[in-house]
Amino acid sequence: MASFSIPLSGLEANSASLSVIANNLANLNTDGYKNETLDFGNLLFQMQGSSGNDDPIQIGSGVQVDGTTSNFTSGNLDTTGVASNMALQGNGFFVVSNANGQDYTRAGDFTVNSSGQLVDPSGDTVMGYPAVNGVVSSSSALGPITVNQAATIPAVPTTTFETTTNLQAASAVGATFSTPLSVVDSLGVSQTLSIQYTNTGTNAWSYNITLPASATGGTGAPTSLATGSLTFNSSGALTTPTGSVTPIAITGLTDGAAPMNLTWNLTDASGNPTLTQQDSASATSATNQDGYGVGTLTGYSVLADGTVQGQFSNKQTLALGQVAVAGFANVQGLTQLSNGDFQSTVASGAAVVGQAGIGGNGTITGGSVEASNVDLSTEFSNMIVAQQGYEANAKALTAFDQISQATIQLIS
């Protein structure tokens, strides 16, 4: 009898709703989980005739589950402090690869495997754009992101240097002041220069840049690399030379490094002289040079655009890769898998893979994970509604059973 099928369909639909709610509550603390709701639709109405004005008389046949809808709004950020963890804020999914192909996930609780690759808890590798010598190519094919602690960055020899130095204006003729300066050769070895200033008269000094004789296999007095004169105006600003002193040549280093040709910058990035002559003690407050030695990877962090930036022991940073982000035309068409993964379908459309923060993709927060977006109070409210719906349909079924029993008694 249709009278029984209608409340039975209601029992089944509300039971399914309770199952969805229970699953949401079970995943309250699951990273990246997106809460779901059940969509109901009425079944085909049966035509019972028409009224006097030809309006149709129809009685419904019950309810059915039309589908599920996932809420893809971002969950709250949970800061973990783990460098490999990532949280997407906004649209998109991380791309992970396994033996069956590529899946997509919002759960960014990634770790590092024995090969130094970023992986999810299932061991799937996190995919992105590789970096070559610190340069990321977003047009290249996706590959695993590697943060191998054995990674090194080669030495870069010094080509320019500068010092922020004041020479005391009241110095007597013949007074000297020296500034040591470390530069790096092509093998990453630090070589120590010395810049000696000698007062030669009013507003006038000479300089002599030297290198220890032992650095080039000699003995005795340091090797002189460059000499010259400095003049200052009545305000203590350097007037000559201007710009820079070059070349300062170093050859025959005993460690076998290539010859060096250095430039001494006498102005900073804004064009202001870095050498002054004021009535205060001669002192060098800062030195700077553009070379560095060999560095090993000491750590890494993930930037907002997904760039995995390595920090090295020589205080340099270098991009190790860039985590990819995938978007879909219809996220509701994705098939859900276990462990928070999704697969693309015909309904979702093919993944459009790009970079975080570009083309509508969300940004990435490193050292954090995205929490579940399940709202506890909302789920409890939905549970009460589903429970009442189930009980109401059960009472309707009981009523129909009593009516049926009464009908059978009349016949008998």
Buried (B, 14 or more C-beta within 10 A) or exposed (E): EEBEEBBBBBBBBBEBBBEBBEBBBEBBEBBBBBBBBBEBEEEEEEEEEEEEEEEEEEEEBBBBBEEEBBEBEBBEBBEBEBBBBBBBBBBBBBBBBBEEEBBBBBBBBBBBEEEBBBBBEBEBBBBBBBBEEEEBEEEEEBBBBBBEEEBEBEBBBBBBBBBBBBBBBEBEEEBEBEBEBEBBBBBBBEBEBBBBBBBBEEBBBBBBBBBBEEBBEBEEEBBEBBEEEBBBEEEBEBEEBEEBBBEBEBEEBEEEBEEBEBBBBBBEEEEEBBBBBBEEEBEBEEBEBBBBBBBEBEEBEBBEBBBBBBBBBBEBBBBBBBBBBBBBEEBEBBEEEEBBBBBBEEEBBEBBBBBBBEEEBBBBBBBBBBBBBBBEEEBEEBBEEBBEBBEBBBEBBEEBEEEEEEEEEEEE
